[in-house]
Amino acid sequence: MSNPTVGRPMEILLVEDDLEDAGLTIEALAQNDILCRVSLVRDGEEAMEFLRRQGKYARAPRPDLILLDLDLPRLSGREVLAEIENDGVLGAVPIVVLTASDEHRDVLQSQRLHVEDYLTKPVDVEQFAAVIKSLRRYILADVILPR
């Protein structure tokens, strides 16, 4: 019996203020049999509290992947990216930016903020699944599982 998914579910932090977009993203993960647990936060400040395990997020899981919308209230996606990059621990977490336009990609590249990939909303389900599955293989490549 072969099981293509080995190991623990992938921990994903979804930072998205639009509940409809968040629902579509979560649905795309489910439709493509991506074994994961998704935590949703709705603004940039909440994202940083989650990542730093502050306040109500003191016991939050460390994400394996961050799906980040750029247009966020309170603290923009760009500001979140900059804070993550300046943090030695958080800077190692892969980030996929969910953006409404290709212009954002150019802006981020000009600011030299590192992200793994950019996906334009509405997200193409097949492209999205391919990116997530690729990152899952990369993230879990160094995990040694018991026999």
C-alpha positions as CSV (number, residue, x, y, z in Angstrom):
1,M,0.0,0.0,0.0
2,S,1.6,3.3,-1.1
3,N,0.9,6.6,0.6
4,P,2.2,9.7,-1.2
5,T,1.9,11.8,1.9
6,V,4.3,10.9,4.6
7,G,4.9,12.7,7.9
8,R,3.0,15.4,9.7
9,P,0.6,17.8,8.1
10,M,2.2,21.0,6.7
11,E,1.5,24.1,9.0
12,I,0.4,27.0,6.9
13,L,-0.2,30.5,8.1
14,L,-2.7,32.3,5.8
15,V,-2.6,36.1,6.1
16,E,-5.6,37.3,4.3
17,D,-8.2,40.0,5.2
18,D,-10.8,39.0,2.6
19,L,-12.7,36.0,3.9
20,E,-13.9,35.0,0.4
21,D,-10.3,34.9,-0.9
22,A,-9.3,33.0,2.3
23,G,-12.1,30.5,1.7
24,L,-11.0,29.9,-1.9
25,T,-7.4,29.4,-0.9
26,I,-8.4,26.9,1.8
27,E,-10.7,25.1,-0.7
28,A,-7.9,24.9,-3.2
29,L,-5.7,23.2,-0.6
30,A,-8.4,20.7,0.2
31,Q,-9.2,20.0,-3.5
32,N,-5.6,19.1,-4.2
33,D,-5.3,16.7,-1.3
34,I,-2.6,18.8,0.4
35,L,-2.2,17.5,3.9
36,C,-2.0,20.7,5.9
37,R,-3.4,22.6,8.9
38,V,-4.2,26.3,8.1
39,S,-4.2,29.1,10.6
40,L,-5.9,32.3,9.4
41,V,-5.1,35.8,10.5
42,R,-6.7,38.9,9.0
43,D,-4.1,41.7,9.3
44,G,-0.4,42.3,9.4
45,E,-0.2,43.1,13.1
46,E,-2.1,39.9,13.9
47,A,0.3,38.0,11.6
48,M,3.4,39.3,13.5
49,E,1.8,38.4,16.9
50,F,1.1,34.9,15.6
51,L,4.7,34.5,14.2
52,R,6.2,35.9,17.4
53,R,3.8,33.8,19.6
54,Q,2.6,36.8,21.5
55,G,-0.6,37.2,23.5
56,K,-3.4,34.9,22.4
57,Y,-0.9,33.2,20.0
58,A,1.5,32.1,22.7
59,R,1.0,28.4,21.7
60,A,0.7,29.0,18.0
61,P,2.4,26.4,15.8
62,R,5.5,27.5,13.9
63,P,4.4,27.7,10.2
64,D,6.2,25.7,7.5
65,L,4.8,28.2,5.0
66,I,3.3,31.6,5.0
67,L,0.7,32.6,2.4
68,L,0.7,36.4,2.5
69,D,-1.7,38.9,1.0
70,L,0.0,42.3,0.4
71,D,-3.0,44.6,0.9
72,L,-3.6,44.2,4.6
73,P,-5.0,46.5,7.2
74,R,-2.9,47.8,10.2
75,L,0.4,46.5,8.9
76,S,0.9,46.0,5.2
77,G,2.2,42.8,3.6
78,R,5.3,44.6,2.6
79,E,5.9,45.7,6.2
80,V,5.3,42.1,7.4
81,L,7.8,40.8,4.8
82,A,10.4,43.4,6.0
83,E,9.9,42.4,9.7
84,I,10.2,38.7,8.8
85,E,13.4,39.2,6.9
86,N,14.9,41.1,9.8
87,D,14.1,38.2,12.2
88,G,16.8,35.4,12.3
89,V,14.3,32.7,13.1
90,L,11.3,33.8,11.0
91,G,13.4,34.7,8.0
92,A,13.8,31.0,7.3
93,V,10.1,30.4,6.8
94,P,9.1,30.2,3.0
95,I,6.6,32.9,1.9
96,V,4.3,32.8,-1.1
97,V,2.8,36.2,-1.8
98,L,-0.9,36.3,-2.9
99,T,-1.3,39.5,-4.9
100,A,-4.1,41.2,-6.9
101,S,-1.7,42.3,-9.7
102,D,1.6,41.6,-11.3
103,E,2.8,45.1,-10.4
104,H,3.3,44.0,-6.8
105,R,5.8,41.4,-8.0
106,D,7.9,44.1,-9.6
107,V,7.7,46.4,-6.5
108,L,8.8,43.5,-4.2
109,Q,11.6,42.6,-6.5
110,S,12.8,46.2,-6.6
111,Q,12.8,46.3,-2.8
112,R,14.7,43.0,-2.7
113,L,12.3,41.4,-0.3
114,H,12.7,37.6,-0.6
115,V,9.7,35.4,-1.3
116,E,9.5,31.9,-2.7
117,D,6.8,32.7,-5.3
118,Y,4.0,35.1,-6.3
119,L,0.5,34.0,-7.2
120,T,-1.9,36.5,-8.7
121,K,-5.5,36.4,-7.3
122,P,-7.8,34.9,-8.2
123,V,-5.4,32.0,-7.8
124,D,-5.2,29.5,-10.5
125,V,-5.9,26.3,-8.6
126,E,-3.5,24.0,-10.5
127,Q,-0.6,26.5,-10.3
128,F,-1.3,27.1,-6.6
129,A,-1.3,23.3,-5.9
130,A,1.9,22.8,-7.8
131,V,3.7,25.6,-5.8
132,I,2.4,24.3,-2.5
133,K,3.3,20.6,-3.3
134,S,6.8,21.7,-4.4
135,L,7.4,23.7,-1.2
136,R,6.1,20.8,0.9
137,R,8.7,18.5,-0.6
138,Y,11.4,21.1,0.0
139,I,10.3,21.8,3.5
140,L,10.1,18.2,4.6
141,A,13.1,17.0,2.7
142,D,15.3,17.1,5.8
143,V,12.8,15.4,8.1
144,I,13.9,12.0,9.3
145,L,10.9,9.8,10.0
146,P,11.0,6.8,12.3
147,R,10.7,3.4,10.6
